[in-house]
Amino acid sequence: MRRLSAAELDAERRLVEAAQADPARFGELYERYVDAIYSFSYHQTGSHQQAEEVTAETFERALKHLPGYRWRGVPYSALLYRIAASVVSRHRRRPPFLELHEAHPATKPGPEDAWLSADSGRTLRSALARLPEDQRTVLLLRFEAGLRNAEIARTIGRTEGAVKALTFRGISALRKHLDRDEVLT
Amino acid sequence: MTRPEQRLARALDRLESGGPAALGGEDRELLELLETAGYLRESLTTVPAPDSFKRELRDWLAQPRPAPWWRPLLQPRRRPVIGAAVGLSAAAVVVGVLVLRRRRLASVG
């Protein structure tokens, strides 16, 4: 996801304030970030059904807490990612999820199926799945969501130094997994 | 020399702002990590939510929701009422404690 310029950030602040005054305007924030949150959840859980659950709960909680939200100069997506990461963690502690893809295939193949069918994508997803959750979260926030280290730190409640260390360890581990799978050789 | 995670973070920032990685010759390991980071950035494709799901969730979120029962109490014009109620309750507790203590002293005497 592209990083917001100062002008875009200011426009987003006005949008958040408008949504706080009139919850019907929350739809604009939803449209802006639903794909990003779904994608983040999908990469975290590896399941479309869980990604839908996480996305739905994330936006429900965001809407519920909208009146008390205070703008701190970071994209609204930082809050959404924070909620999504917390929901994912909670889901991970639950019993294994029953996937019904075989019995109930999607009605028609979407772009995600094309992505899954590509060997490199599948290998990358498998390598990401082998990382510890905190490292995977940091890498997704940095390289998929496009957040800066300071924003990631605020999102996951860690220091910027910890985010840098997690990035380093995550990329190192990913390198080893991908080397083993002969992707980068 | 700075720690490798600091050097990697700086190199990533430089690359993202369009500059060179500017690594020293001793940073062979970092070069490999930057290559992995580049691969990650290129291959990590956004998986969009299915349209039907997005539609359903949008409609569900748009449903009117009653405000929590306590929210109106926090409005500025209601705050004096809450303050008065809390103050009266505190005064009643203090009076109750004093009365009980006096009775206890009277029974001892």
Contacts between the chains, C-beta under 8 A, distances in Angstrom:
chain1	res1	chain2	res2	distance
A	1	B	46	7.4
A	23	B	65	7.8
A	24	B	62	7.0
A	26	B	61	6.7
A	27	B	58	6.3
A	27	B	61	7.3
A	27	B	62	6.3
A	30	B	57	7.8
A	30	B	58	6.1
A	30	B	61	6.3
A	31	B	58	7.6
A	34	B	49	5.6
A	34	B	54	5.6
A	34	B	57	7.2
A	34	B	58	7.8
A	35	B	46	6.2
A	35	B	48	4.5
A	35	B	49	5.6
A	35	B	54	8.0
A	36	B	46	6.9
A	38	B	47	6.8
A	38	B	48	6.8
A	38	B	49	3.6
A	38	B	53	7.9
A	39	B	46	4.5
A	39	B	47	4.5
A	39	B	48	6.9
A	39	B	49	7.9
A	42	B	47	4.7
A	43	B	44	7.5
A	43	B	47	7.2
A	48	B	50	7.7
A	51	B	47	7.8
A	51	B	49	7.6
A	52	B	49	7.4
A	52	B	53	5.4
A	55	B	49	6.4
A	55	B	53	7.8
A	55	B	57	7.0
A	56	B	57	5.5
A	56	B	60	7.7
A	59	B	57	6.6
A	59	B	61	5.9
A	60	B	61	7.0
A	63	B	61	5.8
A	63	B	65	7.8
A	67	B	71	7.5
A	106	B	50	7.4
A	110	B	48	7.4
A	110	B	50	6.3
A	111	B	47	7.4
A	111	B	48	6.1
A	112	B	47	4.3
A	112	B	48	7.1
A	115	B	45	5.0
A	115	B	47	6.3
A	120	B	43	5.7
A	121	B	43	6.3
A	121	B	45	6.7
A	124	B	39	7.8
A	124	B	40	7.2
A	124	B	43	4.9
A	124	B	44	7.0
A	139	B	40	6.6
A	140	B	44	7.5
A	142	B	12	7.9
A	143	B	37	6.9
A	143	B	40	4.9
A	143	B	41	4.9
A	143	B	44	5.4
A	144	B	44	4.9
A	144	B	46	6.9
A	149	B	9	6.4
A	161	B	5	8.0
A	164	B	5	4.5
A	164	B	6	6.3
A	164	B	8	7.4
A	164	B	9	4.3
A	165	B	5	4.8
A	167	B	5	6.9
A	167	B	8	6.9
A	167	B	9	6.6
A	167	B	12	7.6
A	168	B	4	6.2
A	168	B	5	3.7
A	168	B	8	5.2
A	168	B	9	7.7
A	168	B	33	7.4
A	169	B	5	7.9
A	171	B	8	7.2
A	171	B	33	4.8
A	171	B	36	5.3
A	171	B	37	5.6
A	171	B	40	7.4
A	172	B	33	6.4
A	174	B	36	5.8
A	174	B	40	6.8
A	175	B	32	6.2
A	175	B	33	6.2
A	175	B	36	4.4
A	178	B	36	6.7
A	178	B	39	7.3
A	183	B	39	7.4
A	184	B	35	6.8
A	184	B	36	6.5
A	184	B	39	6.4
